[in-house]
C-alpha cells in the first residue's frame, strides 16, 4: 500500500502546485472513516482508495481528482457525509465525490445488448465532470486487479463481464487506450482463463524467437535509418498487441496467429504533424505498402480525440508490419486520452492542445465554468446531451431524444403501451403527458387496454415512432368515418332510385371504376372524391330526376341532401368530383354571396358569406374555398330557402301562410314549429325557390299577411 508521503511525492513530481495539505487531510480522513473495514482479500479496506488514488496519480491528474480517489467510497460505505466532505475539502471535491457515489448506485439491470450500450451512455451523460468518470474507471481497475479474492465465481464473472462491456468501452470512448487495454486484459483473464494462458504462452514464444533472431530490433533500426537518411529524426518502437485484442481478432476472423505482424505493431513518433506526413512519404517510398491499410486519423481524428496515421507495409526483412505515425502529444493522448489533455492543459504547452474536438471543449468548459448554474449545465458530457435516459419501473433503461415526453416513452416500450397510455407517473408522481423527461427519471405508464392514441399527442411527441403511430391512427380513423359516410350516401342513392342497397351489385361494377375493393369505393364517396350519382349512373343508367348535374362549364357537382331529396348545386370554383352540400345553418340561394368550407370526410359545405357559423373557421383559411354561382345553370334548378317566422296562434294561420307562399310560386317542403307561446308560434319554413330574389319576394308577401308578426331569412 502506498504510504501517505509516497502518494504526495508522486503527485508533486508532476504538479508542483498540488494541494499537499488537502492530500494529507484526505488520506487521514479516509483512513479514519474506513477504520477497521476489510477487503475480501483481508487487507484493510483503506488500501483500496489509496490504490485508486495511486492509479489516478499515474494518469497525472490534478489534486482534486486524487483527493476524490481517496474519498470515493467514504460516503457510500462509511458514516461520512457529503456535507462533511464539503466543509473539509470544498465544493469542488464534494461535487466529485457525490458524482462518483451516484454513479456507483446506477445499476445495469439486464445483459441485453441495447441495454448495455444505453447504460454506457447513461454513465457518460450523468458524469457531469469527466473526472468523475476517471475516478470510477480507476476504481474499476483496482477492483479488477483484486478480483481473484472474491470467492463467488458467478460474482467474479459478472464483474468481469461488466468491465468488458461497460467500462472498457467507456475508457475507449474518452480516449484512454492504456486503461482500456488494462481493463480488457484483466476481464479476459477472468472470463477466458485458458484461452488467455494459451495466447500468452504463444506470445512469449514468438517474442523470444523474435528477440533471438533480433527481428524487432532489426526492423526498428532499419526504419530509423531510412528516416534518418531523409533528415527525419524519429523514435521508432515496437509495440506488442494485447492478448485480448489478439484473441478478439482470432474470434472475428476465425484465424490462428503466428506471424509477427499478428502480435507486433510499430510506432514512429516525430516532432510535428508535418513530419508525420513526411515520414509516411519516406516509408511508402522505401517499402511496398499493403493496400487497404492506410488510415489518416490526423486529418480526421476519431471521435474520442485519437490522432495518428496508420499504414501497413511489407517492411524490412520482408516482414509484413503495421506502422502508426504520430507526435509525442498524439501518443500521450492515445494512451491517456482525456487525462493527457488534462495534463497538457495544466502543463507547459497549452497552445498545442487546441485541436481536440469535444475533448478539448470539455476541458475548457471545466475550466471556465464560472457560475454554478452554468457549471451544472455545461460540464455535462457533451457527447449525449441530445439524449435523455429514463427507467421503466422494472429498471429497464430507455433512451430517448431530448424533449421526449411520457407518450414517447410509452411508445418506445411498446406500441400497445403507447396506444393505451392514459396517464403517467414520473418518480412516483402523476404528471401531465406533455411533461418533458429528464435523465434518470423513472417513468410509469398507466394504460387502459385496448387503447387508442389521442390526436393531440402529435403536438408534443418528439420520436418518429410515436408520431407515425399517432398519425397512422388518425388517418385510419378518418378513413373509417369516410367509409361509413360513403356507405350511407350510397344507401340513400339506391333508395332515391327505388332500389334496395346491394353491396354485390356495387362489387360487380368496381372494375369499371378502377377500384379493387368496395371499401375504397365507400371511402372515395365518403371523402367526396367520387360522386354517388355517377356511381348510380354506372349501375342504372342516367337518371331523369333532378339529381345528376353536369354543369355547363363541365363541373360535376353532387347534390346536397335535404329532407331526403337531392338538389343540384350549380357552382363555379370547385374541383371536379368533390362532394358539395348547402350548409343547413344558412341555406344559401343563387344570388347570395357564398363561400365553401372544406369539411374532412364531407366535402365542401356552402355557406352564405354572412353566416355566423363562419366565425369558427376564421383561423383555418386553408379550408376556405372561393366559389360563385353558375347562374345560368342555377336557373334550371329549384333551391331551398329557410325562413323564420313568428305567427299568431290562431285558426287558419297555416292556411294563410301556405296560400301566401303558393301565390308567389313557392313550395313549402318542410315546416317546423320551434317554440309555442300562448299567443305566438315560432317556426322555420323551408321553401323551394329559384333564387334569393324569389325568396325575398315571398318574404315581402308574407310580411303583408296579418297573421304574420315577423319573418326573416334564417341565418343560422
Ligand atoms: Mn471503490
Boltz pocket constraint, residues with backbone or C-beta under 6 A from the ligand:
constraints:
  - pocket:
      binder: B
      contacts: [[A, 48], [A, 72], [A, 73], [A, 139]]
      max_distance: 6.0
